[in-house]
Amino acid sequence: QAQLVESGGGSVQAGDSLRLSCVASGRTFSTFDYDMDMGWYRQAPGKEREFVARIDWSGVNTSYAEAVKGRFTITRPNTKLTTYLRMNSLKPEDTAMYYCKVQMRGVSYWGQGTQVTVSS
């Protein structure tokens, strides 16, 4: 059984910050799954889902979409089953449903999403 639960979304003004959280639970996941990457994707209305950020098991190696570089930071505490996405200087174009993704042993797991709405 595998479950990803996101939280932290909301409605904010341009320039504000939010921190999204994603917790992985269930017997599928273990703190010792060294190939367990975690990441964030987003999907705006009428658009395809797009990559935002990812982080590997060590928490050291990260990558970001160009649109969020310098504004968003992905982290992963030592528990390994949680990831955070700190979003600063939010823009209206960041408005989307944000999804957590776990990639492990060639299998992708997705959360239900958390809505972020940024007004100008």
C-alpha positions as CSV (number, residue, x, y, z in Angstrom):
1,Q,0.0,0.0,0.0
2,A,1.3,3.4,-0.9
3,Q,0.0,6.8,-0.1
4,L,1.2,10.3,-0.8
5,V,-0.5,13.2,1.0
6,E,0.2,16.8,0.0
7,S,-0.6,19.8,2.1
8,G,0.2,23.5,2.3
9,G,-1.5,24.9,-0.7
10,G,-3.7,28.0,-0.6
11,S,-4.6,31.3,-2.1
12,V,-2.0,34.1,-1.8
13,Q,-1.0,37.4,-3.4
14,A,1.8,37.8,-5.9
15,G,5.1,38.0,-4.0
16,D,4.0,35.8,-1.1
17,S,5.4,32.5,-0.1
18,L,4.1,29.1,0.6
19,R,5.5,25.8,1.7
20,L,4.1,22.6,0.4
21,S,4.5,19.3,2.2
22,C,4.3,15.7,1.0
23,V,4.4,12.7,3.2
24,A,4.8,9.2,1.9
25,S,3.3,6.4,3.9
26,G,2.5,2.7,3.6
27,R,4.5,-0.5,3.5
28,T,5.6,0.3,-0.1
29,F,8.0,3.0,1.2
30,S,10.9,2.7,3.5
31,T,13.5,5.1,4.8
32,F,16.1,2.7,3.3
33,D,14.9,2.9,-0.3
34,Y,18.0,4.5,-1.7
35,D,16.6,4.9,-5.1
36,M,13.5,6.7,-3.9
37,D,13.3,10.1,-5.6
38,M,10.7,12.5,-4.6
39,G,9.5,15.5,-6.6
40,W,6.8,18.0,-7.4
41,Y,4.8,18.6,-10.6
42,R,2.1,21.0,-11.3
43,Q,-0.8,21.3,-13.7
44,A,-2.6,24.5,-14.6
45,P,-6.1,24.5,-16.1
46,G,-6.0,23.6,-19.7
47,K,-2.3,22.7,-19.6
48,E,-0.3,19.6,-19.3
49,R,1.3,18.5,-16.1
50,E,4.8,19.8,-15.9
51,F,7.9,19.1,-13.8
52,V,8.7,21.5,-11.0
53,A,11.5,20.0,-8.8
54,R,13.0,16.8,-7.7
55,I,15.3,15.5,-5.0
56,D,17.1,12.3,-4.5
57,W,17.3,10.0,-1.4
58,S,20.4,11.7,-0.1
59,G,18.7,15.1,-0.1
60,V,21.8,16.5,-1.8
61,N,21.0,16.3,-5.5
62,T,18.2,18.5,-6.7
63,S,16.9,19.8,-10.0
64,Y,14.4,22.5,-10.9
65,A,12.4,23.7,-13.8
66,E,13.8,26.9,-15.3
67,A,10.6,28.8,-14.4
68,V,11.1,28.2,-10.7
69,K,14.9,28.3,-10.3
70,G,15.9,30.8,-7.7
71,R,12.4,31.0,-6.2
72,F,11.5,27.4,-5.2
73,T,13.5,25.2,-2.9
74,I,12.9,21.4,-2.5
75,T,14.2,19.7,0.7
76,R,14.0,16.3,2.3
77,P,14.6,15.8,6.0
78,N,16.5,12.8,7.3
79,T,13.3,10.8,7.7
80,K,13.4,10.5,3.9
81,L,9.7,10.0,3.6
82,T,8.8,13.6,3.5
83,T,9.6,16.4,1.1
84,Y,8.9,20.1,1.2
85,L,8.7,22.7,-1.5
86,R,9.4,26.2,-0.4
87,M,7.9,28.6,-2.9
88,N,9.0,32.3,-2.6
89,S,8.1,35.3,-4.8
90,L,5.1,33.6,-6.1
91,K,3.7,34.7,-9.4
92,P,0.2,34.4,-10.9
93,E,1.7,32.0,-13.5
94,D,2.5,29.6,-10.6
95,T,-1.2,29.0,-10.1
96,A,-1.8,25.3,-10.5
97,M,-2.6,22.0,-8.8
98,Y,0.7,20.8,-7.3
99,Y,1.3,17.1,-7.2
100,C,3.9,15.1,-5.2
101,K,5.6,12.2,-7.1
102,V,7.7,9.4,-5.8
103,Q,9.8,7.5,-8.4
104,M,11.1,4.2,-7.1
105,R,12.3,1.0,-8.8
106,G,10.8,2.2,-12.1
107,V,7.4,2.9,-10.6
108,S,5.7,6.3,-10.2
109,Y,3.4,7.1,-7.3
110,W,1.3,10.3,-7.3
111,G,-0.5,12.2,-4.6
112,Q,-4.0,13.8,-5.0
113,G,-2.6,17.3,-5.3
114,T,-2.8,20.6,-3.4
115,Q,-4.1,23.8,-5.1
116,V,-2.0,26.9,-5.2
117,T,-3.6,30.1,-6.4
118,V,-1.7,33.3,-6.8
119,S,-3.5,36.5,-7.5
120,S,-2.0,39.7,-8.8
